Amino acid sequence: MFHVKDAEFNPSGKQGVYGGYQNWVQRAGRFRSLGDGQVDFSAIFSKLTGYDYSGWAVMEWECALKHPEDGAKEGAVFIKDKIIRVTEKAFDDFAGTGSNEDFNRKILGI
């Protein structure tokens, strides 16, 4: 299972990752709705596809700003749109007809 979760980190000289006892909206590091944070999901889904990952992509929604119903609805669409459908053939196999040895010999006159 791939745990899909977004976050952002906006540090200052006064606070680090989780901001001590600040509320979540004021913290430098906070969870966000999918697509609202700083995670490069295009790169992640590309890597998973390249590694032939066949498991689930599961969202855990947490956001300091957005309503949970909106985050869940948008998050499901976000994941659906990021999943890469794998091609059955190479991108440069546009002619993909295979080979016919008899035909090739006839053309070459051998």
Gaussian input, Z-matrix of N, CA and C with variables (Angstrom, degrees):
# hf/3-21g

backbone

0 1
 N
 C     1     B1
 C     2     B2     1     A1
 N     3     B3     2     A2     1     D1
 C     4     B4     3     A3     2     D2
 C     5     B5     4     A4     3     D3
 N     6     B6     5     A5     4     D4
 C     7     B7     6     A6     5     D5
 C     8     B8     7     A7     6     D6
 N     9     B9     8     A8     7     D7
 C    10    B10     9     A9     8     D8
 C    11    B11    10    A10     9     D9
 N    12    B12    11    A11    10    D10
 C    13    B13    12    A12    11    D11
 C    14    B14    13    A13    12    D12
 N    15    B15    14    A14    13    D13
 C    16    B16    15    A15    14    D14
 C    17    B17    16    A16    15    D15
 N    18    B18    17    A17    16    D16
 C    19    B19    18    A18    17    D17
 C    20    B20    19    A19    18    D18
 N    21    B21    20    A20    19    D19
 C    22    B22    21    A21    20    D20
 C    23    B23    22    A22    21    D21
 N    24    B24    23    A23    22    D22
 C    25    B25    24    A24    23    D23
 C    26    B26    25    A25    24    D24
 N    27    B27    26    A26    25    D25
 C    28    B28    27    A27    26    D26
 C    29    B29    28    A28    27    D27
 N    30    B30    29    A29    28    D28
 C    31    B31    30    A30    29    D29
 C    32    B32    31    A31    30    D30
 N    33    B33    32    A32    31    D31
 C    34    B34    33    A33    32    D32
 C    35    B35    34    A34    33    D33
 N    36    B36    35    A35    34    D34
 C    37    B37    36    A36    35    D35
 C    38    B38    37    A37    36    D36
 N    39    B39    38    A38    37    D37
 C    40    B40    39    A39    38    D38
 C    41    B41    40    A40    39    D39
 N    42    B42    41    A41    40    D40
 C    43    B43    42    A42    41    D41
 C    44    B44    43    A43    42    D42
 N    45    B45    44    A44    43    D43
 C    46    B46    45    A45    44    D44
 C    47    B47    46    A46    45    D45
 N    48    B48    47    A47    46    D46
 C    49    B49    48    A48    47    D47
 C    50    B50    49    A49    48    D48
 N    51    B51    50    A50    49    D49
 C    52    B52    51    A51    50    D50
 C    53    B53    52    A52    51    D51
 N    54    B54    53    A53    52    D52
 C    55    B55    54    A54    53    D53
 C    56    B56    55    A55    54    D54
 N    57    B57    56    A56    55    D55
 C    58    B58    57    A57    56    D56
 C    59    B59    58    A58    57    D57
 N    60    B60    59    A59    58    D58
 C    61    B61    60    A60    59    D59
 C    62    B62    61    A61    60    D60
 N    63    B63    62    A62    61    D61
 C    64    B64    63    A63    62    D62
 C    65    B65    64    A64    63    D63
 N    66    B66    65    A65    64    D64
 C    67    B67    66    A66    65    D65
 C    68    B68    67    A67    66    D66
 N    69    B69    68    A68    67    D67
 C    70    B70    69    A69    68    D68
 C    71    B71    70    A70    69    D69
 N    72    B72    71    A71    70    D70
 C    73    B73    72    A72    71    D71
 C    74    B74    73    A73    72    D72
 N    75    B75    74    A74    73    D73
 C    76    B76    75    A75    74    D74
 C    77    B77    76    A76    75    D75
 N    78    B78    77    A77    76    D76
 C    79    B79    78    A78    77    D77
 C    80    B80    79    A79    78    D78
 N    81    B81    80    A80    79    D79
 C    82    B82    81    A81    80    D80
 C    83    B83    82    A82    81    D81
 N    84    B84    83    A83    82    D82
 C    85    B85    84    A84    83    D83
 C    86    B86    85    A85    84    D84
 N    87    B87    86    A86    85    D85
 C    88    B88    87    A87    86    D86
 C    89    B89    88    A88    87    D87
 N    90    B90    89    A89    88    D88
 C    91    B91    90    A90    89    D89
 C    92    B92    91    A91    90    D90
 N    93    B93    92    A92    91    D91
 C    94    B94    93    A93    92    D92
 C    95    B95    94    A94    93    D93
 N    96    B96    95    A95    94    D94
 C    97    B97    96    A96    95    D95
 C    98    B98    97    A97    96    D96
 N    99    B99    98    A98    97    D97
 C   100   B100    99    A99    98    D98
 C   101   B101   100   A100    99    D99
 N   102   B102   101   A101   100   D100
 C   103   B103   102   A102   101   D101
 C   104   B104   103   A103   102   D102
 N   105   B105   104   A104   103   D103
 C   106   B106   105   A105   104   D104
 C   107   B107   106   A106   105   D105
 N   108   B108   107   A107   106   D106
 C   109   B109   108   A108   107   D107
 C   110   B110   109   A109   108   D108
 N   111   B111   110   A110   109   D109
 C   112   B112   111   A111   110   D110
 C   113   B113   112   A112   111   D111
 N   114   B114   113   A113   112   D112
 C   115   B115   114   A114   113   D113
 C   116   B116   115   A115   114   D114
 N   117   B117   116   A116   115   D115
 C   118   B118   117   A117   116   D116
 C   119   B119   118   A118   117   D117
 N   120   B120   119   A119   118   D118
 C   121   B121   120   A120   119   D119
 C   122   B122   121   A121   120   D120
 N   123   B123   122   A122   121   D121
 C   124   B124   123   A123   122   D122
 C   125   B125   124   A124   123   D123
 N   126   B126   125   A125   124   D124
 C   127   B127   126   A126   125   D125
 C   128   B128   127   A127   126   D126
 N   129   B129   128   A128   127   D127
 C   130   B130   129   A129   128   D128
 C   131   B131   130   A130   129   D129
 N   132   B132   131   A131   130   D130
 C   133   B133   132   A132   131   D131
 C   134   B134   133   A133   132   D132
 N   135   B135   134   A134   133   D133
 C   136   B136   135   A135   134   D134
 C   137   B137   136   A136   135   D135
 N   138   B138   137   A137   136   D136
 C   139   B139   138   A138   137   D137
 C   140   B140   139   A139   138   D138
 N   141   B141   140   A140   139   D139
 C   142   B142   141   A141   140   D140
 C   143   B143   142   A142   141   D141
 N   144   B144   143   A143   142   D142
 C   145   B145   144   A144   143   D143
 C   146   B146   145   A145   144   D144
 N   147   B147   146   A146   145   D145
 C   148   B148   147   A147   146   D146
 C   149   B149   148   A148   147   D147
 N   150   B150   149   A149   148   D148
 C   151   B151   150   A150   149   D149
 C   152   B152   151   A151   150   D150
 N   153   B153   152   A152   151   D151
 C   154   B154   153   A153   152   D152
 C   155   B155   154   A154   153   D153
 N   156   B156   155   A155   154   D154
 C   157   B157   156   A156   155   D155
 C   158   B158   157   A157   156   D156
 N   159   B159   158   A158   157   D157
 C   160   B160   159   A159   158   D158
 C   161   B161   160   A160   159   D159
 N   162   B162   161   A161   160   D160
 C   163   B163   162   A162   161   D161
 C   164   B164   163   A163   162   D162
 N   165   B165   164   A164   163   D163
 C   166   B166   165   A165   164   D164
 C   167   B167   166   A166   165   D165
 N   168   B168   167   A167   166   D166
 C   169   B169   168   A168   167   D167
 C   170   B170   169   A169   168   D168
 N   171   B171   170   A170   169   D169
 C   172   B172   171   A171   170   D170
 C   173   B173   172   A172   171   D171
 N   174   B174   173   A173   172   D172
 C   175   B175   174   A174   173   D173
 C   176   B176   175   A175   174   D174
 N   177   B177   176   A176   175   D175
 C   178   B178   177   A177   176   D176
 C   179   B179   178   A178   177   D177
 N   180   B180   179   A179   178   D178
 C   181   B181   180   A180   179   D179
 C   182   B182   181   A181   180   D180
 N   183   B183   182   A182   181   D181
 C   184   B184   183   A183   182   D182
 C   185   B185   184   A184   183   D183
 N   186   B186   185   A185   184   D184
 C   187   B187   186   A186   185   D185
 C   188   B188   187   A187   186   D186
 N   189   B189   188   A188   187   D187
 C   190   B190   189   A189   188   D188
 C   191   B191   190   A190   189   D189
 N   192   B192   191   A191   190   D190
 C   193   B193   192   A192   191   D191
 C   194   B194   193   A193   192   D192
 N   195   B195   194   A194   193   D193
 C   196   B196   195   A195   194   D194
 C   197   B197   196   A196   195   D195
 N   198   B198   197   A197   196   D196
 C   199   B199   198   A198   197   D197
 C   200   B200   199   A199   198   D198
 N   201   B201   200   A200   199   D199
 C   202   B202   201   A201   200   D200
 C   203   B203   202   A202   201   D201
 N   204   B204   203   A203   202   D202
 C   205   B205   204   A204   203   D203
 C   206   B206   205   A205   204   D204
 N   207   B207   206   A206   205   D205
 C   208   B208   207   A207   206   D206
 C   209   B209   208   A208   207   D207
 N   210   B210   209   A209   208   D208
 C   211   B211   210   A210   209   D209
 C   212   B212   211   A211   210   D210
 N   213   B213   212   A212   211   D211
 C   214   B214   213   A213   212   D212
 C   215   B215   214   A214   213   D213
 N   216   B216   215   A215   214   D214
 C   217   B217   216   A216   215   D215
 C   218   B218   217   A217   216   D216
 N   219   B219   218   A218   217   D217
 C   220   B220   219   A219   218   D218
 C   221   B221   220   A220   219   D219
 N   222   B222   221   A221   220   D220
 C   223   B223   222   A222   221   D221
 C   224   B224   223   A223   222   D222
 N   225   B225   224   A224   223   D223
 C   226   B226   225   A225   224   D224
 C   227   B227   226   A226   225   D225
 N   228   B228   227   A227   226   D226
 C   229   B229   228   A228   227   D227
 C   230   B230   229   A229   228   D228
 N   231   B231   230   A230   229   D229
 C   232   B232   231   A231   230   D230
 C   233   B233   232   A232   231   D231
 N   234   B234   233   A233   232   D232
 C   235   B235   234   A234   233   D233
 C   236   B236   235   A235   234   D234
 N   237   B237   236   A236   235   D235
 C   238   B238   237   A237   236   D236
 C   239   B239   238   A238   237   D237
 N   240   B240   239   A239   238   D238
 C   241   B241   240   A240   239   D239
 C   242   B242   241   A241   240   D240
 N   243   B243   242   A242   241   D241
 C   244   B244   243   A243   242   D242
 C   245   B245   244   A244   243   D243
 N   246   B246   245   A245   244   D244
 C   247   B247   246   A246   245   D245
 C   248   B248   247   A247   246   D246
 N   249   B249   248   A248   247   D247
 C   250   B250   249   A249   248   D248
 C   251   B251   250   A250   249   D249
 N   252   B252   251   A251   250   D250
 C   253   B253   252   A252   251   D251
 C   254   B254   253   A253   252   D252
 N   255   B255   254   A254   253   D253
 C   256   B256   255   A255   254   D254
 C   257   B257   256   A256   255   D255
 N   258   B258   257   A257   256   D256
 C   259   B259   258   A258   257   D257
 C   260   B260   259   A259   258   D258
 N   261   B261   260   A260   259   D259
 C   262   B262   261   A261   260   D260
 C   263   B263   262   A262   261   D261
 N   264   B264   263   A263   262   D262
 C   265   B265   264   A264   263   D263
 C   266   B266   265   A265   264   D264
 N   267   B267   266   A266   265   D265
 C   268   B268   267   A267   266   D266
 C   269   B269   268   A268   267   D267
 N   270   B270   269   A269   268   D268
 C   271   B271   270   A270   269   D269
 C   272   B272   271   A271   270   D270
 N   273   B273   272   A272   271   D271
 C   274   B274   273   A273   272   D272
 C   275   B275   274   A274   273   D273
 N   276   B276   275   A275   274   D274
 C   277   B277   276   A276   275   D275
 C   278   B278   277   A277   276   D276
 N   279   B279   278   A278   277   D277
 C   280   B280   279   A279   278   D278
 C   281   B281   280   A280   279   D279
 N   282   B282   281   A281   280   D280
 C   283   B283   282   A282   281   D281
 C   284   B284   283   A283   282   D282
 N   285   B285   284   A284   283   D283
 C   286   B286   285   A285   284   D284
 C   287   B287   286   A286   285   D285
 N   288   B288   287   A287   286   D286
 C   289   B289   288   A288   287   D287
 C   290   B290   289   A289   288   D288
 N   291   B291   290   A290   289   D289
 C   292   B292   291   A291   290   D290
 C   293   B293   292   A292   291   D291
 N   294   B294   293   A293   292   D292
 C   295   B295   294   A294   293   D293
 C   296   B296   295   A295   294   D294
 N   297   B297   296   A296   295   D295
 C   298   B298   297   A297   296   D296
 C   299   B299   298   A298   297   D297
 N   300   B300   299   A299   298   D298
 C   301   B301   300   A300   299   D299
 C   302   B302   301   A301   300   D300
 N   303   B303   302   A302   301   D301
 C   304   B304   303   A303   302   D302
 C   305   B305   304   A304   303   D303
 N   306   B306   305   A305   304   D304
 C   307   B307   306   A306   305   D305
 C   308   B308   307   A307   306   D306
 N   309   B309   308   A308   307   D307
 C   310   B310   309   A309   308   D308
 C   311   B311   310   A310   309   D309
 N   312   B312   311   A311   310   D310
 C   313   B313   312   A312   311   D311
 C   314   B314   313   A313   312   D312
 N   315   B315   314   A314   313   D313
 C   316   B316   315   A315   314   D314
 C   317   B317   316   A316   315   D315
 N   318   B318   317   A317   316   D316
 C   319   B319   318   A318   317   D317
 C   320   B320   319   A319   318   D318
 N   321   B321   320   A320   319   D319
 C   322   B322   321   A321   320   D320
 C   323   B323   322   A322   321   D321
 N   324   B324   323   A323   322   D322
 C   325   B325   324   A324   323   D323
 C   326   B326   325   A325   324   D324
 N   327   B327   326   A326   325   D325
 C   328   B328   327   A327   326   D326
 C   329   B329   328   A328   327   D327

   B1=1.4362
   B2=1.5254
   B3=1.3046
   B4=1.4656
   B5=1.5250
   B6=1.3108
   B7=1.4550
   B8=1.5289
   B9=1.3092
   B10=1.4594
   B11=1.5256
   B12=1.3118
   B13=1.4641
   B14=1.5195
   B15=1.3123
   B16=1.4587
   B17=1.5293
   B18=1.3183
   B19=1.4626
   B20=1.5178
   B21=1.3115
   B22=1.4570
   B23=1.5192
   B24=1.3063
   B25=1.4648
   B26=1.5119
   B27=1.2951
   B28=1.4662
   B29=1.5348
   B30=1.3411
   B31=1.4642
   B32=1.5251
   B33=1.2948
   B34=1.4685
   B35=1.5256
   B36=1.2833
   B37=1.4617
   B38=1.5150
   B39=1.3338
   B40=1.4680
   B41=1.5150
   B42=1.3379
   B43=1.4640
   B44=1.5104
   B45=1.3114
   B46=1.4500
   B47=1.5182
   B48=1.3212
   B49=1.4622
   B50=1.5178
   B51=1.3110
   B52=1.4617
   B53=1.5271
   B54=1.2922
   B55=1.4595
   B56=1.5052
   B57=1.3207
   B58=1.4577
   B59=1.5108
   B60=1.3081
   B61=1.4694
   B62=1.5214
   B63=1.3111
   B64=1.4667
   B65=1.5315
   B66=1.3329
   B67=1.4692
   B68=1.5304
   B69=1.3280
   B70=1.4664
   B71=1.5243
   B72=1.3066
   B73=1.4642
   B74=1.5308
   B75=1.3209
   B76=1.4673
   B77=1.5317
   B78=1.3077
   B79=1.4672
   B80=1.5277
   B81=1.3218
   B82=1.4667
   B83=1.5250
   B84=1.3196
   B85=1.4592
   B86=1.5161
   B87=1.3176
   B88=1.4681
   B89=1.5186
   B90=1.3239
   B91=1.4555
   B92=1.5194
   B93=1.3394
   B94=1.4538
   B95=1.5154
   B96=1.3157
   B97=1.4610
   B98=1.5186
   B99=1.3410
   B100=1.4645
   B101=1.5222
   B102=1.3284
   B103=1.4563
   B104=1.5145
   B105=1.3326
   B106=1.4692
   B107=1.5295
   B108=1.3206
   B109=1.4613
   B110=1.5178
   B111=1.3240
   B112=1.4641
   B113=1.5277
   B114=1.3164
   B115=1.4670
   B116=1.5291
   B117=1.3359
   B118=1.4669
   B119=1.5334
   B120=1.3238
   B121=1.4572
   B122=1.5197
   B123=1.3124
   B124=1.4687
   B125=1.5236
   B126=1.3182
   B127=1.4642
   B128=1.5224
   B129=1.3081
   B130=1.4684
   B131=1.5233
   B132=1.3274
   B133=1.4632
   B134=1.5311
   B135=1.3251
   B136=1.4640
   B137=1.5262
   B138=1.3366
   B139=1.4685
   B140=1.5232
   B141=1.3227
   B142=1.4651
   B143=1.5262
   B144=1.3147
   B145=1.4676
   B146=1.5198
   B147=1.3173
   B148=1.4637
   B149=1.5131
   B150=1.3226
   B151=1.4639
   B152=1.5223
   B153=1.3380
   B154=1.4651
   B155=1.5251
   B156=1.3281
   B157=1.4620
   B158=1.5278
   B159=1.3187
   B160=1.4666
   B161=1.5230
   B162=1.3220
   B163=1.4606
   B164=1.5202
   B165=1.2960
   B166=1.4644
   B167=1.5215
   B168=1.3263
   B169=1.4636
   B170=1.5249
   B171=1.3309
   B172=1.4550
   B173=1.5252
   B174=1.3229
   B175=1.4604
   B176=1.5200
   B177=1.3411
   B178=1.4566
   B179=1.5179
   B180=1.3019
   B181=1.4472
   B182=1.5208
   B183=1.3154
   B184=1.4614
   B185=1.5184
   B186=1.2992
   B187=1.4609
   B188=1.5189
   B189=1.3191
   B190=1.4533
   B191=1.5285
   B192=1.3304
   B193=1.4555
   B194=1.5263
   B195=1.3192
   B196=1.4680
   B197=1.5287
   B198=1.3182
   B199=1.4651
   B200=1.5273
   B201=1.3355
   B202=1.4708
   B203=1.5352
   B204=1.3190
   B205=1.4716
   B206=1.5276
   B207=1.3289
   B208=1.4703
   B209=1.5258
   B210=1.3351
   B211=1.4599
   B212=1.5213
   B213=1.3208
   B214=1.4713
   B215=1.5231
   B216=1.3226
   B217=1.4693
   B218=1.5306
   B219=1.3174
   B220=1.4634
   B221=1.5352
   B222=1.3301
   B223=1.4635
   B224=1.5207
   B225=1.3322
   B226=1.4665
   B227=1.5285
   B228=1.3179
   B229=1.4718
   B230=1.5330
   B231=1.3141
   B232=1.4630
   B233=1.5219
   B234=1.3358
   B235=1.4681
   B236=1.5201
   B237=1.3238
   B238=1.4639
   B239=1.5257
   B240=1.3245
   B241=1.4716
   B242=1.5320
   B243=1.3245
   B244=1.4717
   B245=1.5301
   B246=1.3358
   B247=1.4623
   B248=1.5262
   B249=1.3119
   B250=1.4651
   B251=1.5243
   B252=1.3158
   B253=1.4584
   B254=1.5256
   B255=1.3149
   B256=1.4573
   B257=1.5239
   B258=1.3153
   B259=1.4579
   B260=1.5271
   B261=1.3088
   B262=1.4590
   B263=1.5273
   B264=1.3370
   B265=1.4615
   B266=1.5194
   B267=1.3212
   B268=1.4588
   B269=1.5274
   B270=1.3192
   B271=1.4658
   B272=1.5233
   B273=1.3307
   B274=1.4668
   B275=1.5309
   B276=1.3119
   B277=1.4653
   B278=1.5285
   B279=1.3090
   B280=1.4605
   B281=1.5233
   B282=1.3106
   B283=1.4629
   B284=1.5196
   B285=1.3082
   B286=1.4434
   B287=1.5166
   B288=1.2983
   B289=1.4621
   B290=1.5101
   B291=1.3089
   B292=1.4533
   B293=1.5176
   B294=1.3155
   B295=1.4509
   B296=1.5274
   B297=1.2990
   B298=1.4582
   B299=1.5267
   B300=1.3336
   B301=1.4644
   B302=1.5305
   B303=1.3234
   B304=1.4706
   B305=1.5280
   B306=1.3306
   B307=1.4647
   B308=1.5289
   B309=1.3361
   B310=1.4638
   B311=1.5303
   B312=1.3067
   B313=1.4814
   B314=1.5440
   B315=1.3122
   B316=1.4862
   B317=1.5356
   B318=1.3175
   B319=1.4559
   B320=1.5200
   B321=1.3317
   B322=1.4567
   B323=1.5226
   B324=1.3341
   B325=1.4548
   B326=1.5053
   B327=1.3105
   B328=1.4896
   B329=1.5181
   A1=108.90
   A2=115.88
   A3=122.41
   A4=107.02
   A5=116.63
   A6=124.20
   A7=107.85
   A8=118.45
   A9=123.30
   A10=109.34
   A11=115.99
   A12=120.56
   A13=107.98
   A14=117.14
   A15=121.26
   A16=110.01
   A17=115.58
   A18=121.80
   A19=108.75
   A20=114.26
   A21=119.79
   A22=108.49
   A23=115.41
   A24=121.62
   A25=108.51
   A26=116.08
   A27=123.12
   A28=108.31
   A29=117.22
   A30=120.54
   A31=112.40
   A32=113.22
   A33=120.07
   A34=107.08
   A35=117.13
   A36=120.79
   A37=112.40
   A38=117.33
   A39=121.06
   A40=114.03
   A41=117.34
   A42=117.37
   A43=111.39
   A44=114.30
   A45=122.17
   A46=111.66
   A47=115.62
   A48=121.68
   A49=113.35
   A50=118.81
   A51=119.73
   A52=114.41
   A53=118.76
   A54=121.08
   A55=115.89
   A56=117.71
   A57=120.43
   A58=112.97
   A59=115.70
   A60=120.61
   A61=112.56
   A62=117.66
   A63=120.89
   A64=109.04
   A65=115.83
   A66=116.68
   A67=107.74
   A68=117.21
   A69=120.69
   A70=113.52
   A71=118.24
   A72=120.56
   A73=110.73
   A74=117.47
   A75=121.94
   A76=113.85
   A77=118.87
   A78=121.16
   A79=112.15
   A80=115.14
   A81=120.52
   A82=110.69
   A83=117.07
   A84=122.08
   A85=108.90
   A86=116.49
   A87=118.92
   A88=109.99
   A89=114.39
   A90=120.56
   A91=109.46
   A92=115.53
   A93=121.16
   A94=110.23
   A95=116.23
   A96=120.91
   A97=108.86
   A98=115.76
   A99=119.48
   A100=111.10
   A101=115.44
   A102=121.56
   A103=113.92
   A104=117.51
   A105=120.77
   A106=112.24
   A107=117.27
   A108=121.73
   A109=112.14
   A110=116.11
   A111=122.20
   A112=113.89
   A113=118.47
   A114=121.05
   A115=109.79
   A116=116.23
   A117=122.24
   A118=109.47
   A119=116.21
   A120=121.04
   A121=113.04
   A122=118.24
   A123=119.60
   A124=109.92
   A125=117.09
   A126=121.00
   A127=110.96
   A128=117.45
   A129=121.01
   A130=110.57
   A131=117.32
   A132=119.95
   A133=110.77
   A134=118.53
   A135=121.13
   A136=110.51
   A137=117.25
   A138=120.98
   A139=110.36
   A140=117.67
   A141=120.53
   A142=110.68
   A143=116.75
   A144=120.84
   A145=109.84
   A146=117.58
   A147=121.89
   A148=112.79
   A149=117.21
   A150=121.74
   A151=112.05
   A152=116.94
   A153=122.73
   A154=112.12
   A155=115.93
   A156=121.51
   A157=109.27
   A158=116.57
   A159=119.86
   A160=112.39
   A161=116.81
   A162=120.34
   A163=112.71
   A164=114.69
   A165=122.17
   A166=111.35
   A167=115.50
   A168=122.69
   A169=105.50
   A170=116.46
   A171=121.82
   A172=109.81
   A173=115.66
   A174=120.45
   A175=110.81
   A176=115.56
   A177=120.81
   A178=105.09
   A179=116.96
   A180=120.15
   A181=110.90
   A182=115.68
   A183=123.94
   A184=106.25
   A185=116.37
   A186=119.46
   A187=109.08
   A188=115.11
   A189=120.75
   A190=112.55
   A191=117.39
   A192=120.19
   A193=114.80
   A194=117.51
   A195=121.95
   A196=112.75
   A197=116.59
   A198=122.51
   A199=109.48
   A200=118.86
   A201=121.11
   A202=114.67
   A203=118.19
   A204=119.36
   A205=111.12
   A206=116.46
   A207=120.42
   A208=110.53
   A209=116.33
   A210=120.22
   A211=112.09
   A212=117.42
   A213=120.76
   A214=110.92
   A215=116.52
   A216=120.69
   A217=110.54
   A218=117.30
   A219=121.92
   A220=111.22
   A221=116.45
   A222=120.84
   A223=112.81
   A224=116.67
   A225=120.18
   A226=110.35
   A227=116.76
   A228=121.21
   A229=109.90
   A230=116.68
   A231=121.81
   A232=110.65
   A233=116.86
   A234=120.62
   A235=110.56
   A236=117.33
   A237=121.54
   A238=110.68
   A239=116.62
   A240=121.07
   A241=112.91
   A242=118.57
   A243=121.93
   A244=112.92
   A245=117.74
   A246=119.89
   A247=108.80
   A248=115.94
   A249=122.10
   A250=109.53
   A251=116.16
   A252=121.03
   A253=108.13
   A254=116.55
   A255=121.62
   A256=109.64
   A257=115.63
   A258=121.82
   A259=111.11
   A260=115.84
   A261=120.91
   A262=111.75
   A263=117.18
   A264=120.26
   A265=109.43
   A266=115.75
   A267=120.99
   A268=110.48
   A269=116.60
   A270=121.24
   A271=112.73
   A272=117.39
   A273=120.06
   A274=112.70
   A275=117.02
   A276=121.67
   A277=109.22
   A278=116.60
   A279=121.67
   A280=112.93
   A281=117.32
   A282=120.32
   A283=111.34
   A284=118.78
   A285=128.06
   A286=119.38
   A287=118.26
   A288=119.83
   A289=112.51
   A290=117.77
   A291=119.96
   A292=109.67
   A293=116.86
   A294=119.46
   A295=109.76
   A296=114.42
   A297=121.58
   A298=106.20
   A299=114.96
   A300=119.72
   A301=112.29
   A302=118.17
   A303=120.78
   A304=111.33
   A305=116.29
   A306=121.16
   A307=110.46
   A308=116.76
   A309=121.18
   A310=111.42
   A311=117.12
   A312=121.17
   A313=109.96
   A314=115.94
   A315=120.17
   A316=109.34
   A317=117.53
   A318=121.51
   A319=111.13
   A320=116.66
   A321=121.72
   A322=113.23
   A323=116.18
   A324=120.07
   A325=113.13
   A326=117.85
   A327=120.46
   A328=111.82
   D1=135.27
   D2=174.12
   D3=-101.01
   D4=118.85
   D5=-178.32
   D6=-85.00
   D7=108.06
   D8=-175.29
   D9=-93.88
   D10=115.45
   D11=-177.64
   D12=-150.96
   D13=138.16
   D14=-178.57
   D15=-108.31
   D16=156.83
   D17=179.97
   D18=-155.93
   D19=168.39
   D20=173.87
   D21=-139.87
   D22=154.60
   D23=179.29
   D24=-136.04
   D25=111.19
   D26=-179.41
   D27=-126.02
   D28=76.68
   D29=-174.60
   D30=-73.57
   D31=158.74
   D32=173.24
   D33=-133.24
   D34=178.16
   D35=177.34
   D36=-70.02
   D37=-10.64
   D38=-177.07
   D39=-100.92
   D40=-16.34
   D41=179.92
   D42=-151.55
   D43=150.65
   D44=-179.55
   D45=-100.15
   D46=-139.51
   D47=-170.20
   D48=-55.37
   D49=-60.96
   D50=-174.16
   D51=-105.07
   D52=-0.36
   D53=170.44
   D54=71.17
   D55=25.20
   D56=176.08
   D57=59.81
   D58=-117.74
   D59=-175.07
   D60=-105.20
   D61=20.36
   D62=175.98
   D63=-69.99
   D64=155.41
   D65=173.28
   D66=-72.55
   D67=165.14
   D68=-172.45
   D69=-60.51
   D70=-34.57
   D71=-179.33
   D72=-65.62
   D73=-32.05
   D74=-177.13
   D75=-89.13
   D76=-9.71
   D77=-175.57
   D78=-74.28
   D79=149.28
   D80=178.47
   D81=-70.22
   D82=-38.53
   D83=177.56
   D84=-108.41
   D85=120.49
   D86=-179.34
   D87=-149.32
   D88=152.62
   D89=177.81
   D90=-78.27
   D91=146.77
   D92=-179.08
   D93=-133.83
   D94=164.30
   D95=173.95
   D96=-64.62
   D97=152.50
   D98=-178.69
   D99=-56.28
   D100=128.34
   D101=-179.85
   D102=91.87
   D103=-13.76
   D104=-179.57
   D105=-94.69
   D106=-11.41
   D107=-178.33
   D108=-98.52
   D109=-152.83
   D110=-174.30
   D111=-111.61
   D112=4.18
   D113=-178.20
   D114=-73.49
   D115=133.90
   D116=179.97
   D117=-87.53
   D118=82.22
   D119=-176.07
   D120=-69.13
   D121=-28.46
   D122=176.71
   D123=-60.64
   D124=-43.68
   D125=178.61
   D126=-66.88
   D127=-40.13
   D128=-178.69
   D129=-64.98
   D130=-48.25
   D131=-179.53
   D132=-66.55
   D133=-32.57
   D134=175.18
   D135=-64.20
   D136=-44.52
   D137=178.55
   D138=-62.61
   D139=-45.96
   D140=179.93
   D141=-59.08
   D142=-41.49
   D143=178.33
   D144=-65.41
   D145=-44.19
   D146=179.12
   D147=-61.32
   D148=-30.15
   D149=178.40
   D150=-91.29
   D151=8.58
   D152=178.00
   D153=59.87
   D154=39.34
   D155=179.11
   D156=-68.23
   D157=129.58
   D158=-178.10
   D159=-121.50
   D160=13.86
   D161=-178.33
   D162=-86.01
   D163=-169.55
   D164=-179.13
   D165=-84.01
   D166=153.53
   D167=167.28
   D168=-114.29
   D169=110.84
   D170=-172.55
   D171=-116.07
   D172=128.30
   D173=-179.27
   D174=-89.00
   D175=133.22
   D176=166.04
   D177=-112.73
   D178=110.58
   D179=-175.40
   D180=-86.95
   D181=128.86
   D182=169.33
   D183=-150.09
   D184=129.38
   D185=177.55
   D186=-151.60
   D187=134.92
   D188=-179.73
   D189=-74.67
   D190=-13.98
   D191=-172.96
   D192=-117.61
   D193=-44.00
   D194=-169.00
   D195=-87.52
   D196=147.53
   D197=175.98
   D198=-63.80
   D199=139.19
   D200=-175.51
   D201=-61.44
   D202=-35.40
   D203=179.05
   D204=-65.66
   D205=-41.17
   D206=177.15
   D207=-66.70
   D208=-42.22
   D209=179.63
   D210=-62.83
   D211=-41.07
   D212=179.61
   D213=-67.69
   D214=-44.24
   D215=-179.27
   D216=-63.69
   D217=-47.70
   D218=179.97
   D219=-68.30
   D220=-36.56
   D221=-178.47
   D222=-64.71
   D223=-39.84
   D224=178.75
   D225=-62.45
   D226=-42.81
   D227=177.99
   D228=-66.84
   D229=-40.50
   D230=-179.80
   D231=-57.42
   D232=-49.25
   D233=179.90
   D234=-64.12
   D235=-45.13
   D236=179.68
   D237=-56.83
   D238=-40.72
   D239=-178.76
   D240=-74.54
   D241=-23.76
   D242=-178.10
   D243=-88.06
   D244=-23.71
   D245=-178.85
   D246=-64.22
   D247=133.83
   D248=-175.13
   D249=-98.86
   D250=120.84
   D251=174.29
   D252=-76.01
   D253=124.02
   D254=-174.79
   D255=-80.77
   D256=135.49
   D257=179.27
   D258=-75.65
   D259=153.31
   D260=179.73
   D261=-86.98
   D262=-14.39
   D263=-177.69
   D264=-142.97
   D265=166.74
   D266=179.73
   D267=-65.92
   D268=146.80
   D269=-177.94
   D270=-59.77
   D271=-26.84
   D272=-177.78
   D273=-97.18
   D274=12.23
   D275=178.68
   D276=-95.48
   D277=55.38
   D278=-176.28
   D279=-71.70
   D280=-25.31
   D281=-179.34
   D282=-91.43
   D283=-23.53
   D284=174.67
   D285=15.61
   D286=43.89
   D287=-177.98
   D288=-94.82
   D289=-5.33
   D290=-175.68
   D291=79.47
   D292=-165.41
   D293=179.58
   D294=-128.20
   D295=151.44
   D296=178.86
   D297=-129.94
   D298=103.02
   D299=-173.87
   D300=-60.68
   D301=-41.10
   D302=179.29
   D303=-62.69
   D304=-43.84
   D305=179.16
   D306=-62.90
   D307=-44.54
   D308=179.25
   D309=-61.41
   D310=-41.70
   D311=178.04
   D312=-63.57
   D313=-40.74
   D314=-179.04
   D315=-63.39
   D316=-45.46
   D317=179.68
   D318=-61.82
   D319=-41.22
   D320=-178.41
   D321=-80.82
   D322=-8.74
   D323=178.93
   D324=72.04
   D325=30.88
   D326=178.73
   D327=-118.26

